[in-house]
Amino acid sequence: MKKPLMITSLALLAGTFLTSALPDRFIRDQFKKAEAQTELMLAQVAEATKTQPVGKPALVSPRTLTDAGELHMVPARDWTSGFFPGQLWYLYEFTGRKEWADLARQFTARLESEKMNAGTHDMGFKLYCSYGNGYRLTNDPAYKDILIQAARTLSKRYKPKAGIIRSWDHNTAKWLCPVIIDNMMNLELLFAATRFTGDSTFYKIAVSHAQTTLKNHFRPDNSSYHVVDYDTLTGRVIKKNTHQGFNDESAWSRGQAWGLYGYTLCYRETKNPQFLKQAEAIARFMLNHKNMPADLVPYYDYDAPGIPNETRDVSAASVMASALYELSTYVPKSNYRAKADAVMASLAKTYTSPVGQNRGFLLLHSTGAKTFERDVPLIYADYYYLEALLRARK
């Protein structure tokens, strides 16, 4: 993969934004570039899906690039399938162009079957990023119905004795009932379902999961384990791991960002000060860590042994920036807005793809995990980057 070019028109030092908001011109320029790249990706998707796999689920959304630099497409059941439809909705939200709304509807419709998929916890990632944004922007009642069904399906994974929503069903020899920090991101769907229906069951499940995760996932320094395994009969914690980071006691960067985002949204929905306190504690851990680079784009793990020669995780940076923008609205006399602006300036300056390259991805140099998807573009990095730009503008 080619290294990103310096975009001279946006060559702004991260520190430039420590005392002022992102200029509207900066945001417009980034969305203009995003439109061009997404048009390229749409052409790549069309080419990649000309021949669908025989006897296997249809490929519906882009996820990353292969080692050979080809577009890697995934079926609807993949946890990342909702981010590209969400990206299209964000382009529509910013531009108002009907063409983007039509495309967003087209790619969103490919995921409807997932509303009944009780074998995954990733309903929020898949259906709230797609149908949730679609409903927010169009008020389409069919979208609301799909979201409600998705929330009902997700609720089936709730384990009352442990007070959590089960995450993975795989690796049963390793975990009895694993819960990953990522699952905090799926609670937004449940909160929305209570607003849509008036049924507080969804809300109570979300709050229970957030409170149990707060109790068991975090270390004294407010870093988070990736996986906590539960005995569902007693609620007892069996063990704690960090599956995608460096080791069990390390701080996997995107996991910290999921927690920051998750507790920020939980505070928005509940106004429970406990959740705001936790979000701020995670923000302090991330921003003040001795291994946080000066450009505020984390290494894939804060404790990776090869720092400063470890791979970065741009996806962790974009999730963190989006969360910090929202968190700044709840803590007005903080530096969260300035820090988010600095992250966005760094991403635009050093980590964006040149227009016309990388099959249409917006950002480069993300890392999925210690052992796979290292130093590649990832669709969720792009999604949260556009979300952060929209939040910066608001």
C-alpha positions as YAML, in Angstrom:
chain: A
units: angstrom
residues:
- id: 1
  name: MET
  ca: [0.00, 0.00, 0.00]
- id: 2
  name: LYS
  ca: [1.27, 3.45, -0.85]
- id: 3
  name: LYS
  ca: [1.97, 5.84, 2.00]
- id: 4
  name: PRO
  ca: [-0.49, 8.75, 2.23]
- id: 5
  name: LEU
  ca: [0.48, 11.97, 0.52]
- id: 6
  name: MET
  ca: [0.58, 15.20, 2.47]
- id: 7
  name: ILE
  ca: [-2.51, 17.14, 1.46]
- id: 8
  name: THR
  ca: [-1.02, 20.61, 1.14]
- id: 9
  name: SER
  ca: [-4.32, 22.47, 1.32]
- id: 10
  name: LEU
  ca: [-4.97, 20.75, 4.64]
- id: 11
  name: ALA
  ca: [-1.42, 20.68, 5.96]
- id: 12
  name: LEU
  ca: [-2.37, 22.09, 9.32]
- id: 13
  name: LEU
  ca: [-0.52, 21.17, 12.45]
- id: 14
  name: ALA
  ca: [-2.69, 19.37, 14.98]
- id: 15
  name: GLY
  ca: [-1.89, 22.06, 17.52]
- id: 16
  name: THR
  ca: [-3.54, 24.66, 15.30]
- id: 17
  name: PHE
  ca: [-6.94, 23.53, 16.57]
- id: 18
  name: LEU
  ca: [-6.19, 23.49, 20.27]
- id: 19
  name: THR
  ca: [-7.78, 26.90, 20.74]
- id: 20
  name: SER
  ca: [-10.33, 27.08, 17.91]
- id: 21
  name: ALA
  ca: [-12.92, 24.90, 16.24]
- id: 22
  name: LEU
  ca: [-12.32, 23.14, 12.94]
- id: 23
  name: PRO
  ca: [-12.92, 25.65, 10.14]
- id: 24
  name: ASP
  ca: [-16.03, 24.93, 8.09]
- id: 25
  name: ARG
  ca: [-13.86, 24.99, 4.97]
- id: 26
  name: PHE
  ca: [-11.83, 22.10, 6.40]
- id: 27
  name: ILE
  ca: [-15.00, 20.06, 6.92]
- id: 28
  name: ARG
  ca: [-16.32, 20.88, 3.45]
- id: 29
  name: ASP
  ca: [-13.00, 19.88, 1.88]
- id: 30
  name: GLN
  ca: [-13.01, 16.56, 3.71]
- id: 31
  name: PHE
  ca: [-16.55, 15.77, 2.60]
- id: 32
  name: LYS
  ca: [-15.75, 16.73, -0.99]
- id: 33
  name: LYS
  ca: [-12.87, 14.30, -0.89]
- id: 34
  name: ALA
  ca: [-15.09, 11.68, 0.76]
- id: 35
  name: GLU
  ca: [-17.62, 12.01, -2.06]
- id: 36
  name: ALA
  ca: [-14.94, 11.43, -4.68]
- id: 37
  name: GLN
  ca: [-13.52, 8.43, -2.85]
- id: 38
  name: THR
  ca: [-16.95, 6.92, -2.23]
- id: 39
  name: GLU
  ca: [-17.82, 7.22, -5.92]
- id: 40
  name: LEU
  ca: [-14.66, 5.26, -6.63]
- id: 41
  name: MET
  ca: [-15.59, 2.67, -4.02]
- id: 42
  name: LEU
  ca: [-19.06, 2.24, -5.50]
- id: 43
  name: ALA
  ca: [-17.47, 1.39, -8.83]
- id: 44
  name: GLN
  ca: [-15.14, -1.06, -7.09]
- id: 45
  name: VAL
  ca: [-18.07, -2.66, -5.25]
- id: 46
  name: ALA
  ca: [-19.99, -3.05, -8.49]
- id: 47
  name: GLU
  ca: [-17.00, -4.79, -10.06]
- id: 48
  name: ALA
  ca: [-16.36, -6.99, -7.02]
- id: 49
  name: THR
  ca: [-19.97, -8.19, -6.85]
- id: 50
  name: LYS
  ca: [-20.41, -9.04, -10.52]
- id: 51
  name: THR
  ca: [-19.74, -12.64, -9.57]
- id: 52
  name: GLN
  ca: [-21.21, -13.70, -6.26]
- id: 53
  name: PRO
  ca: [-19.93, -16.79, -4.39]
- id: 54
  name: VAL
  ca: [-21.87, -19.93, -5.26]
- id: 55
  name: GLY
  ca: [-23.66, -21.54, -2.35]
- id: 56
  name: LYS
  ca: [-22.54, -18.85, 0.08]
- id: 57
  name: PRO
  ca: [-24.16, -15.62, 1.40]
- id: 58
  name: ALA
  ca: [-24.12, -12.68, -0.98]
- id: 59
  name: LEU
  ca: [-21.37, -10.12, -0.54]
- id: 60
  name: VAL
  ca: [-22.98, -6.78, 0.30]
- id: 61
  name: SER
  ca: [-20.46, -4.32, 1.81]
- id: 62
  name: PRO
  ca: [-16.76, -3.42, 1.66]
- id: 63
  name: ARG
  ca: [-14.62, -4.01, 4.75]
- id: 64
  name: THR
  ca: [-10.92, -3.57, 3.89]
- id: 65
  name: LEU
  ca: [-8.27, -4.41, 1.29]
- id: 66
  name: THR
  ca: [-6.72, -7.82, 0.78]
- id: 67
  name: ASP
  ca: [-2.95, -8.36, 0.91]
- id: 68
  name: ALA
  ca: [-3.02, -8.02, -2.87]
- id: 69
  name: GLY
  ca: [-4.74, -4.65, -2.61]
- id: 70
  name: GLU
  ca: [-8.13, -5.88, -3.82]
- id: 71
  name: LEU
  ca: [-11.42, -4.86, -2.25]
- id: 72
  name: HIS
  ca: [-12.49, -7.28, 0.49]
- id: 73
  name: MET
  ca: [-16.28, -7.60, 0.53]
- id: 74
  name: VAL
  ca: [-18.36, -9.18, 3.29]
- id: 75
  name: PRO
  ca: [-21.86, -10.67, 3.64]
- id: 76
  name: ALA
  ca: [-24.61, -9.08, 5.72]
- id: 77
  name: ARG
  ca: [-23.77, -11.26, 8.72]
- id: 78
  name: ASP
  ca: [-20.30, -9.70, 9.06]
- id: 79
  name: TRP
  ca: [-20.11, -7.23, 11.96]
- id: 80
  name: THR
  ca: [-18.84, -4.48, 9.64]
- id: 81
  name: SER
  ca: [-21.63, -4.70, 7.05]
- id: 82
  name: GLY
  ca: [-23.53, -1.65, 8.32]
- id: 83
  name: PHE
  ca: [-20.75, 0.90, 8.12]
- id: 84
  name: PHE
  ca: [-20.75, 1.53, 4.37]
- id: 85
  name: PRO
  ca: [-24.52, 2.15, 4.26]
- id: 86
  name: GLY
  ca: [-23.99, 4.46, 7.24]
- id: 87
  name: GLN
  ca: [-21.24, 6.28, 5.37]
- id: 88
  name: LEU
  ca: [-23.65, 6.86, 2.48]
- id: 89
  name: TRP
  ca: [-26.24, 8.26, 4.90]
- id: 90
  name: TYR
  ca: [-23.63, 10.64, 6.31]
- id: 91
  name: LEU
  ca: [-22.79, 11.87, 2.80]
- id: 92
  name: TYR
  ca: [-26.49, 12.50, 2.25]
- id: 93
  name: GLU
  ca: [-26.78, 14.28, 5.58]
- id: 94
  name: PHE
  ca: [-23.94, 16.65, 4.74]
- id: 95
  name: THR
  ca: [-24.68, 17.30, 1.06]
- id: 96
  name: GLY
  ca: [-28.47, 16.90, 0.85]
- id: 97
  name: ARG
  ca: [-27.96, 15.17, -2.48]
- id: 98
  name: LYS
  ca: [-30.76, 12.74, -3.32]
- id: 99
  name: GLU
  ca: [-28.28, 10.48, -5.12]
- id: 100
  name: TRP
  ca: [-26.59, 9.65, -1.84]
- id: 101
  name: ALA
  ca: [-29.91, 8.94, -0.15]
- id: 102
  name: ASP
  ca: [-30.90, 6.57, -2.97]
- id: 103
  name: LEU
  ca: [-27.60, 4.71, -2.69]
- id: 104
  name: ALA
  ca: [-27.88, 4.60, 1.10]
- id: 105
  name: ARG
  ca: [-31.32, 3.02, 0.80]
- id: 106
  name: GLN
  ca: [-30.01, 0.48, -1.68]
- id: 107
  name: PHE
  ca: [-27.12, -0.68, 0.51]
- id: 108
  name: THR
  ca: [-29.17, -0.49, 3.71]
- id: 109
  name: ALA
  ca: [-31.84, -2.79, 2.26]
- id: 110
  name: ARG
  ca: [-29.24, -5.51, 1.82]
- id: 111
  name: LEU
  ca: [-29.05, -5.93, 5.61]
- id: 112
  name: GLU
  ca: [-32.72, -6.40, 6.53]
- id: 113
  name: SER
  ca: [-32.39, -10.14, 7.08]
- id: 114
  name: GLU
  ca: [-30.03, -9.44, 9.97]
- id: 115
  name: LYS
  ca: [-32.91, -8.19, 12.10]
- id: 116
  name: MET
  ca: [-33.64, -11.86, 12.91]
- id: 117
  name: ASN
  ca: [-30.05, -12.99, 13.43]
- id: 118
  name: ALA
  ca: [-29.94, -13.95, 17.12]
- id: 119
  name: GLY
  ca: [-26.49, -15.47, 16.71]
- id: 120
  name: THR
  ca: [-24.69, -12.14, 17.04]
- id: 121
  name: HIS
  ca: [-24.44, -9.20, 19.43]
- id: 122
  name: ASP
  ca: [-23.43, -6.81, 16.64]
- id: 123
  name: MET
  ca: [-26.96, -5.64, 15.83]
- id: 124
  name: GLY
  ca: [-26.12, -2.03, 16.63]
- id: 125
  name: PHE
  ca: [-23.06, -1.94, 14.41]
- id: 126
  name: LYS
  ca: [-24.93, -3.56, 11.54]
- id: 127
  name: LEU
  ca: [-28.44, -2.13, 11.80]
- id: 128
  name: TYR
  ca: [-28.23, 1.05, 13.87]
- id: 129
  name: CYS
  ca: [-25.39, 2.47, 11.76]
- id: 130
  name: SER
  ca: [-27.45, 1.73, 8.63]
- id: 131
  name: TYR
  ca: [-31.18, 1.70, 9.43]
- id: 132
  name: GLY
  ca: [-30.71, 3.92, 12.48]
- id: 133
  name: ASN
  ca: [-29.14, 6.72, 10.47]
- id: 134
  name: GLY
  ca: [-31.66, 6.13, 7.72]
- id: 135
  name: TYR
  ca: [-34.57, 6.52, 10.13]
- id: 136
  name: ARG
  ca: [-33.03, 9.60, 11.74]
- id: 137
  name: LEU
  ca: [-32.76, 11.29, 8.34]
- id: 138
  name: THR
  ca: [-35.96, 10.08, 6.64]
- id: 139
  name: ASN
  ca: [-38.45, 9.03, 9.37]
- id: 140
  name: ASP
  ca: [-39.26, 6.01, 7.22]
- id: 141
  name: PRO
  ca: [-41.63, 3.92, 9.43]
- id: 142
  name: ALA
  ca: [-40.41, 0.69, 7.82]
- id: 143
  name: TYR
  ca: [-36.93, 1.48, 9.13]
- id: 144
  name: LYS
  ca: [-38.28, 1.95, 12.63]
- id: 145
  name: ASP
  ca: [-40.02, -1.43, 12.50]
- id: 146
  name: ILE
  ca: [-36.78, -3.12, 11.46]
- id: 147
  name: LEU
  ca: [-34.88, -1.45, 14.30]
- id: 148
  name: ILE
  ca: [-37.47, -2.57, 16.85]
- id: 149
  name: GLN
  ca: [-37.25, -6.15, 15.62]
- id: 150
  name: ALA
  ca: [-33.45, -5.97, 15.72]
- id: 151
  name: ALA
  ca: [-33.62, -4.83, 19.35]
- id: 152
  name: ARG
  ca: [-35.97, -7.71, 20.21]
- id: 153
  name: THR
  ca: [-33.52, -10.12, 18.60]
- id: 154
  name: LEU
  ca: [-30.55, -8.64, 20.44]
- id: 155
  name: SER
  ca: [-32.43, -8.84, 23.74]
- id: 156
  name: LYS
  ca: [-32.53, -12.63, 23.42]
- id: 157
  name: ARG
  ca: [-28.81, -12.65, 24.17]
- id: 158
  name: TYR
  ca: [-29.30, -11.04, 27.57]
- id: 159
  name: LYS
  ca: [-28.26, -13.21, 30.53]
- id: 160
  name: PRO
  ca: [-30.20, -11.99, 33.61]
- id: 161
  name: LYS
  ca: [-28.08, -13.74, 36.26]
- id: 162
  name: ALA
  ca: [-24.92, -12.12, 34.95]
- id: 163
  name: GLY
  ca: [-26.60, -8.88, 33.89]
- id: 164
  name: ILE
  ca: [-24.95, -8.80, 30.47]
- id: 165
  name: ILE
  ca: [-25.58, -9.35, 26.77]
- id: 166
  name: ARG
  ca: [-23.53, -12.26, 25.48]
- id: 167
  name: SER
  ca: [-21.04, -11.34, 22.76]
- id: 168
  name: TRP
  ca: [-19.43, -14.19, 20.82]
- id: 169
  name: ASP
  ca: [-20.77, -17.70, 20.29]
- id: 170
  name: HIS
  ca: [-17.48, -19.02, 18.91]
- id: 171
  name: ASN
  ca: [-14.49, -20.49, 20.78]
- id: 172
  name: THR
  ca: [-16.70, -22.31, 23.27]
- id: 173
  name: ALA
  ca: [-13.68, -24.26, 24.49]
- id: 174
  name: LYS
  ca: [-12.08, -20.97, 25.56]
- id: 175
  name: TRP
  ca: [-15.03, -18.97, 26.93]
- id: 176
  name: LEU
  ca: [-18.32, -19.92, 28.54]
- id: 177
  name: CYS
  ca: [-20.09, -16.58, 28.00]
- id: 178
  name: PRO
  ca: [-17.74, -13.89, 26.68]
- id: 179
  name: VAL
  ca: [-18.57, -10.19, 26.77]
- id: 180
  name: ILE
  ca: [-16.37, -7.80, 24.79]
- id: 181
  name: ILE
  ca: [-16.01, -4.09, 25.42]
- id: 182
  name: ASP
  ca: [-17.19, -3.51, 21.83]
- id: 183
  name: ASN
  ca: [-20.67, -4.55, 22.96]
- id: 184
  name: MET
  ca: [-21.11, -1.14, 24.60]
- id: 185
  name: MET
  ca: [-21.62, 0.22, 21.08]
- id: 186
  name: ASN
  ca: [-24.70, -1.94, 20.51]
- id: 187
  name: LEU
  ca: [-26.62, -0.48, 23.46]
- id: 188
  name: GLU
  ca: [-27.67, 2.55, 21.40]
- id: 189
  name: LEU
  ca: [-30.06, 0.30, 19.48]
- id: 190
  name: LEU
  ca: [-31.75, -0.78, 22.72]
- id: 191
  name: PHE
  ca: [-32.14, 2.76, 24.01]
- id: 192
  name: ALA
  ca: [-33.71, 3.72, 20.67]
- id: 193
  name: ALA
  ca: [-36.13, 0.79, 20.86]
- id: 194
  name: THR
  ca: [-37.48, 2.03, 24.19]
- id: 195
  name: ARG
  ca: [-38.02, 5.49, 22.68]
- id: 196
  name: PHE
  ca: [-39.81, 3.94, 19.71]
- id: 197
  name: THR
  ca: [-42.05, 1.57, 21.68]
- id: 198
  name: GLY
  ca: [-42.31, 2.86, 25.23]
- id: 199
  name: ASP
  ca: [-41.21, -0.59, 26.40]
- id: 200
  name: SER
  ca: [-38.61, -0.04, 29.13]
- id: 201
  name: THR
  ca: [-37.32, -3.61, 28.88]
- id: 202
  name: PHE
  ca: [-34.77, -2.60, 26.24]
- id: 203
  name: TYR
  ca: [-33.59, 0.34, 28.34]
- id: 204
  name: LYS
  ca: [-33.20, -1.82, 31.45]
- id: 205
  name: ILE
  ca: [-31.14, -4.40, 29.59]
- id: 206
  name: ALA
  ca: [-28.86, -1.69, 28.21]
- id: 207
  name: VAL
  ca: [-28.34, -0.10, 31.63]
- id: 208
  name: SER
  ca: [-27.71, -3.47, 33.27]
- id: 209
  name: HIS
  ca: [-25.10, -4.35, 30.66]
- id: 210
  name: ALA
  ca: [-23.38, -0.96, 31.02]
- id: 211
  name: GLN
  ca: [-23.29, -1.17, 34.82]
- id: 212
  name: THR
  ca: [-21.97, -4.75, 34.86]
- id: 213
  name: THR
  ca: [-19.34, -3.89, 32.26]
- id: 214
  name: LEU
  ca: [-18.26, -0.88, 34.30]
- id: 215
  name: LYS
  ca: [-17.87, -3.12, 37.34]
- id: 216
  name: ASN
  ca: [-15.90, -5.91, 35.69]
- id: 217
  name: HIS
  ca: [-14.10, -4.66, 32.55]
- id: 218
  name: PHE
  ca: [-11.98, -1.84, 33.95]
- id: 219
  name: ARG
  ca: [-8.66, -1.87, 35.75]
- id: 220
  name: PRO
  ca: [-7.72, 0.64, 38.49]
- id: 221
  name: ASP
  ca: [-6.13, 2.93, 35.87]
- id: 222
  name: ASN
  ca: [-9.44, 2.88, 33.89]
- id: 223
  name: SER
  ca: [-8.03, 0.90, 31.01]
- id: 224
  name: SER
  ca: [-10.28, -1.91, 29.84]
- id: 225
  name: TYR
  ca: [-9.93, -5.60, 29.23]
- id: 226
  name: HIS
  ca: [-11.22, -6.70, 25.84]
- id: 227
  name: VAL
  ca: [-13.05, -9.87, 26.96]
- id: 228
  name: VAL
  ca: [-14.65, -10.82, 30.27]
- id: 229
  name: ASP
  ca: [-15.99, -14.37, 30.56]
- id: 230
  name: TYR
  ca: [-19.05, -15.03, 32.78]
- id: 231
  name: ASP
  ca: [-20.72, -17.96, 34.44]
- id: 232
  name: THR
  ca: [-24.32, -17.30, 33.42]
- id: 233
  name: LEU
  ca: [-25.77, -19.37, 36.27]
- id: 234
  name: THR
  ca: [-24.09, -17.39, 39.05]
- id: 235
  name: GLY
  ca: [-22.95, -14.18, 37.33]
- id: 236
  name: ARG
  ca: [-19.40, -14.90, 38.49]
- id: 237
  name: VAL
  ca: [-16.50, -13.60, 36.39]
- id: 238
  name: ILE
  ca: [-14.44, -16.56, 35.21]
- id: 239
  name: LYS
  ca: [-11.53, -14.79, 33.51]
- id: 240
  name: LYS
  ca: [-10.44, -11.65, 31.71]
- id: 241
  name: ASN
  ca: [-8.58, -11.43, 28.39]
- id: 242
  name: THR
  ca: [-7.46, -9.03, 25.70]
- id: 243
  name: HIS
  ca: [-8.08, -11.04, 22.54]
- id: 244
  name: GLN
  ca: [-7.21, -8.50, 19.83]
- id: 245
  name: GLY
  ca: [-4.56, -6.50, 21.66]
- id: 246
  name: PHE
  ca: [-0.98, -7.33, 22.68]
- id: 247
  name: ASN
  ca: [-1.72, -9.48, 25.73]
- id: 248
  name: ASP
  ca: [-4.31, -10.02, 28.45]
- id: 249
  name: GLU
  ca: [-3.08, -7.15, 30.63]
- id: 250
  name: SER
  ca: [-2.49, -4.66, 27.83]
- id: 251
  name: ALA
  ca: [-4.72, -1.77, 26.74]
- id: 252
  name: TRP
  ca: [-5.96, -2.46, 23.21]
- id: 253
  name: SER
  ca: [-6.50, 0.98, 21.74]
- id: 254
  name: ARG
  ca: [-9.74, 0.51, 19.88]
- id: 255
  name: GLY
  ca: [-11.19, -1.25, 22.90]
- id: 256
  name: GLN
  ca: [-10.52, 1.87, 24.94]
- id: 257
  name: ALA
  ca: [-12.22, 3.95, 22.24]
- id: 258
  name: TRP
  ca: [-15.28, 1.66, 22.23]
- id: 259
  name: GLY
  ca: [-15.56, 2.17, 25.98]
- id: 260
  name: LEU
  ca: [-15.22, 5.94, 25.71]
- id: 261
  name: TYR
  ca: [-17.89, 6.14, 23.03]
- id: 262
  name: GLY
  ca: [-20.15, 3.63, 24.78]
- id: 263
  name: TYR
  ca: [-20.22, 5.35, 28.17]
- id: 264
  name: THR
  ca: [-20.67, 8.74, 26.54]
- id: 265
  name: LEU
  ca: [-23.78, 7.51, 24.72]
- id: 266
  name: CYS
  ca: [-25.01, 5.81, 27.90]
- id: 267
  name: TYR
  ca: [-24.80, 9.14, 29.72]
- id: 268
  name: ARG
  ca: [-26.71, 10.80, 26.88]
- id: 269
  name: GLU
  ca: [-29.52, 8.26, 27.18]
- id: 270
  name: THR
  ca: [-29.71, 7.95, 30.98]
- id: 271
  name: LYS
  ca: [-28.09, 11.08, 32.46]
- id: 272
  name: ASN
  ca: [-26.54, 8.74, 35.03]
- id: 273
  name: PRO
  ca: [-23.48, 10.63, 36.37]
- id: 274
  name: GLN
  ca: [-21.71, 7.32, 36.93]
- id: 275
  name: PHE
  ca: [-21.53, 6.83, 33.17]
- id: 276
  name: LEU
  ca: [-20.24, 10.36, 32.54]
- id: 277
  name: LYS
  ca: [-17.57, 9.86, 35.20]
- id: 278
  name: GLN
  ca: [-16.46, 6.64, 33.50]
- id: 279
  name: ALA
  ca: [-16.34, 8.27, 30.07]
- id: 280
  name: GLU
  ca: [-14.12, 11.03, 31.43]
- id: 281
  name: ALA
  ca: [-11.89, 8.49, 33.18]
- id: 282
  name: ILE
  ca: [-11.37, 6.62, 29.90]
- id: 283
  name: ALA
  ca: [-10.69, 9.88, 28.07]
- id: 284
  name: ARG
  ca: [-7.99, 10.77, 30.60]
- id: 285
  name: PHE
  ca: [-6.42, 7.35, 30.26]
- id: 286
  name: MET
  ca: [-6.28, 7.59, 26.47]
- id: 287
  name: LEU
  ca: [-5.23, 11.21, 26.07]
- id: 288
  name: ASN
  ca: [-2.66, 11.31, 28.88]
- id: 289
  name: HIS
  ca: [-1.03, 7.93, 28.38]
- id: 290
  name: LYS
  ca: [2.75, 8.05, 28.13]
- id: 291
  name: ASN
  ca: [2.58, 6.08, 24.87]
- id: 292
  name: MET
  ca: [0.02, 8.30, 23.15]
- id: 293
  name: PRO
  ca: [1.82, 9.80, 20.13]
- id: 294
  name: ALA
  ca: [2.03, 13.55, 19.73]
- id: 295
  name: ASP
  ca: [-0.40, 13.44, 16.79]
- id: 296
  name: LEU
  ca: [-3.01, 11.66, 18.98]
- id: 297
  name: VAL
  ca: [-3.34, 8.66, 16.66]
- id: 298
  name: PRO
  ca: [-2.76, 5.67, 18.96]
- id: 299
  name: TYR
  ca: [-0.61, 2.64, 18.38]
- id: 300
  name: TYR
  ca: [-2.81, -0.44, 18.04]
- id: 301
  name: ASP
  ca: [-2.15, -1.18, 21.73]
- id: 302
  name: TYR
  ca: [-0.92, 1.25, 24.37]
- id: 303
  name: ASP
  ca: [1.39, -1.46, 25.74]
- id: 304
  name: ALA
  ca: [2.68, -2.93, 22.47]
- id: 305
  name: PRO
  ca: [6.35, -3.80, 23.03]
- id: 306
  name: GLY
  ca: [7.76, -2.30, 19.83]
- id: 307
  name: ILE
  ca: [6.60, 1.29, 20.34]
- id: 308
  name: PRO
  ca: [7.44, 3.61, 18.56]
- id: 309
  name: ASN
  ca: [7.73, 1.12, 15.70]
- id: 310
  name: GLU
  ca: [4.32, -0.50, 16.18]
- id: 311
  name: THR
  ca: [1.44, -0.03, 13.75]
- id: 312
  name: ARG
  ca: [-1.04, 2.74, 14.45]
- id: 313
  name: ASP
  ca: [-4.79, 2.28, 14.62]
- id: 314
  name: VAL
  ca: [-6.51, 5.10, 12.79]
- id: 315
  name: SER
  ca: [-9.88, 3.49, 13.51]
- id: 316
  name: ALA
  ca: [-9.25, 3.95, 17.25]
- id: 317
  name: ALA
  ca: [-8.47, 7.61, 16.58]
- id: 318
  name: SER
  ca: [-11.64, 8.25, 14.58]
- id: 319
  name: VAL
  ca: [-13.87, 6.54, 17.16]
- id: 320
  name: MET
  ca: [-12.14, 8.49, 19.94]
- id: 321
  name: ALA
  ca: [-12.55, 11.81, 18.13]
- id: 322
  name: SER
  ca: [-16.25, 11.25, 17.50]
- id: 323
  name: ALA
  ca: [-16.79, 10.32, 21.15]
- id: 324
  name: LEU
  ca: [-14.81, 13.33, 22.40]
- id: 325
  name: TYR
  ca: [-16.97, 15.72, 20.38]
- id: 326
  name: GLU
  ca: [-20.09, 14.43, 22.11]
- id: 327
  name: LEU
  ca: [-18.40, 14.25, 25.51]
- id: 328
  name: SER
  ca: [-17.38, 17.91, 25.15]
- id: 329
  name: THR
  ca: [-21.06, 18.90, 25.09]
- id: 330
  name: TYR
  ca: [-21.57, 17.37, 28.54]
- id: 331
  name: VAL
  ca: [-18.39, 18.85, 30.04]
- id: 332
  name: PRO
  ca: [-18.22, 22.34, 28.48]
- id: 333
  name: LYS
  ca: [-15.16, 23.54, 30.42]
- id: 334
  name: SER
  ca: [-13.01, 20.65, 29.18]
- id: 335
  name: ASN
  ca: [-10.40, 20.30, 26.45]
- id: 336
  name: TYR
  ca: [-12.26, 17.43, 24.77]
- id: 337
  name: ARG
  ca: [-13.38, 19.50, 21.78]
- id: 338
  name: ALA
  ca: [-9.85, 20.81, 21.23]
- id: 339
  name: LYS
  ca: [-8.39, 17.33, 21.46]
- id: 340
  name: ALA
  ca: [-10.93, 15.97, 18.98]
- id: 341
  name: ASP
  ca: [-10.09, 18.82, 16.59]
- id: 342
  name: ALA
  ca: [-6.41, 17.95, 16.91]
- id: 343
  name: VAL
  ca: [-7.08, 14.30, 16.11]
- id: 344
  name: MET
  ca: [-9.08, 15.25, 13.04]
- id: 345
  name: ALA
  ca: [-6.35, 17.59, 11.83]
- id: 346
  name: SER
  ca: [-3.79, 14.80, 12.20]
- id: 347
  name: LEU
  ca: [-5.96, 12.32, 10.31]
- id: 348
  name: ALA
  ca: [-6.56, 14.75, 7.46]
- id: 349
  name: LYS
  ca: [-2.91, 15.73, 7.24]
- id: 350
  name: THR
  ca: [-1.17, 12.38, 7.39]
- id: 351
  name: TYR
  ca: [-3.55, 9.44, 7.26]
- id: 352
  name: THR
  ca: [-5.97, 10.10, 4.39]
- id: 353
  name: SER
  ca: [-5.82, 8.31, 1.08]
- id: 354
  name: PRO
  ca: [-5.01, 10.35, -2.01]
- id: 355
  name: VAL
  ca: [-8.13, 10.77, -4.13]
- id: 356
  name: GLY
  ca: [-8.41, 8.00, -6.69]
- id: 357
  name: GLN
  ca: [-6.40, 5.44, -4.73]
- id: 358
  name: ASN
  ca: [-6.93, 2.58, -2.26]
- id: 359
  name: ARG
  ca: [-10.20, 1.44, -3.86]
- id: 360
  name: GLY
  ca: [-12.01, 4.45, -2.43]
- id: 361
  name: PHE
  ca: [-11.25, 4.13, 1.28]
- id: 362
  name: LEU
  ca: [-10.92, 7.47, 3.06]
- id: 363
  name: LEU
  ca: [-8.34, 6.65, 5.75]
- id: 364
  name: LEU
  ca: [-5.24, 4.46, 5.82]
- id: 365
  name: HIS
  ca: [-3.17, 2.79, 8.58]
- id: 366
  name: SER
  ca: [-5.80, 1.13, 10.74]
- id: 367
  name: THR
  ca: [-5.22, -2.12, 12.60]
- id: 368
  name: GLY
  ca: [-7.95, -4.65, 13.24]
- id: 369
  name: ALA
  ca: [-5.98, -6.73, 15.73]
- id: 370
  name: LYS
  ca: [-2.51, -7.89, 16.71]
- id: 371
  name: THR
  ca: [-2.66, -10.83, 14.29]
- id: 372
  name: PHE
  ca: [-4.79, -9.64, 11.38]
- id: 373
  name: GLU
  ca: [-5.76, -6.55, 9.34]
- id: 374
  name: ARG
  ca: [-2.57, -4.72, 10.22]
- id: 375
  name: ASP
  ca: [-1.86, -1.32, 8.64]
- id: 376
  name: VAL
  ca: [-4.83, -1.36, 6.28]
- id: 377
  name: PRO
  ca: [-7.87, 0.80, 5.57]
- id: 378
  name: LEU
  ca: [-10.97, -0.29, 7.50]
- id: 379
  name: ILE
  ca: [-14.50, 0.78, 6.68]
- id: 380
  name: TYR
  ca: [-15.41, 1.60, 10.28]
- id: 381
  name: ALA
  ca: [-12.51, 4.07, 10.50]
- id: 382
  name: ASP
  ca: [-14.08, 5.92, 7.57]
- id: 383
  name: TYR
  ca: [-17.57, 5.78, 9.10]
- id: 384
  name: TYR
  ca: [-16.56, 7.31, 12.42]
- id: 385
  name: TYR
  ca: [-14.37, 9.87, 10.66]
- id: 386
  name: LEU
  ca: [-17.39, 11.22, 8.77]
- id: 387
  name: GLU
  ca: [-19.47, 11.08, 11.94]
- id: 388
  name: ALA
  ca: [-16.80, 13.07, 13.77]
- id: 389
  name: LEU
  ca: [-16.76, 15.68, 10.99]
- id: 390
  name: LEU
  ca: [-20.54, 16.05, 11.27]
- id: 391
  name: ARG
  ca: [-20.31, 16.38, 15.03]
- id: 392
  name: ALA
  ca: [-17.53, 18.96, 14.72]
- id: 393
  name: ARG
  ca: [-19.74, 21.02, 12.45]
- id: 394
  name: LYS
  ca: [-22.67, 20.84, 14.88]
...
